[in-house]
Amino acid sequence: MEDVEDDTEIVVDSFSLAWLSHSLRTDFGVELDLRDVRAQDFSSINRIAEYVNALTGRNTANSGDSR
């Protein structure tokens, strides 16, 4: 498996979005309102993190690489 940078553009289809929604709910207790989701919110790992952090009120600016 090749490494993916946090800002690499990714494509999320409806199946991927359903899986992501389920994973965020079961693993982190984060509920996505799929009616309000915009494709650009999920176009990279960074953007997904920003979206989830906005939902949870977390701020990860300048937190560094967590890998």
N, C-alpha and C positions, 0 to 999 in steps of 0.2 A: 504494500500500500504506500502510495507516495504522500509525503507531507504536504499539508495545505496551510498556507500562511493565513493569519487571522483576517487579513484584508482581501484575500482572494475572492473574486466574484463567484458565487454559487447560484444554481438555479433550483428553486424549490417548487415542485409541482404539488397538486392537491393531496396526493398520497403522502408525500414527504411532510407537508404541513400538518396533516392529521397525525402522523407519527410524532412529529416534533411537539405538537400540542399535548398529546398523551404523555410523552416523556417528561415534559416540563411540569405537567400536573402531578404525575406519580413520583418523580424524583425530587422535585423542588417545591411542590405545592403552588405552582404558578398557573393561573387560569388564563388562557388566551380567549379573547372574544373574537372568534373567527370572522364575524361580520365587520370588524374594524381593522382587520389585518390588511396591510398594504405590501405588495411584492417587494418594494424597496427596503422594507423593514427587515427582510430576511435574505438580502442579497450577499451577505458575507457573515462570517462568524462574529466579527466586530459589531455589525449592525444588529444581529440577533441578541448579542449581549447587551447592547445599548437599549434595545426594546424591552428586554426582560428586566433590566435594571430600572428602567423608567416605571415599569409596572410595580416593582417591589420597593421603589424609593431608594435603591442603592446607587452609590456613585463609585465607579471604578476608574475614573480618570487618573492617569499616571500611576496605575497600580502595578505596572510592569507585566512581564510575560509570566503567566501562571503555569506554564508547562513544565 
